[in-house]
Amino acid sequence: MSTDSTDVQVSHNEAESRYEATLHGNPVGTAAYELSDDAITFTHTVVDQGVEGQGIGSTLIRYALDDARGQHLTVVPQCEFVAAFIEDNPDYQDLTA
């Protein structure tokens, strides 16, 4: 079963320092970060195995990076998934230091 990325909802859980993705109301992924001064370091991204490969991780990271851009934060892609996403999407490369 494929997932339409419009079915994925992403929210920012500041209290837990992470972005969270849900699919039909069920949690399916998180992108954890650490915030310091004017930088956001993405430390770990997890997408449930049952929905891997359906674009949920990309939707999650795109939302997080757009939010970081809106807050004028420099992105430190410590997480391999975030680093690969930025490398594959040149329009986000200006966010890195």
Number of C-alpha atoms within 10 A of each C-alpha: 5 8 13 11 15 9 12 20 19 21 14 16 12 9 6 10 15 21 21 24 25 17 18 9 10 10 15 21 23 25 23 20 23 12 13 10 7 11 18 21 18 25 17 16 20 16 20 12 9 8 16 13 12 15 15 27 26 15 16 26 23 18 19 23 20 13 14 17 15 9 11 13 20 19 25 19 21 14 16 13 19 26 17 11 17 21 12 11 11 10 9 16 14 11 19 14 10
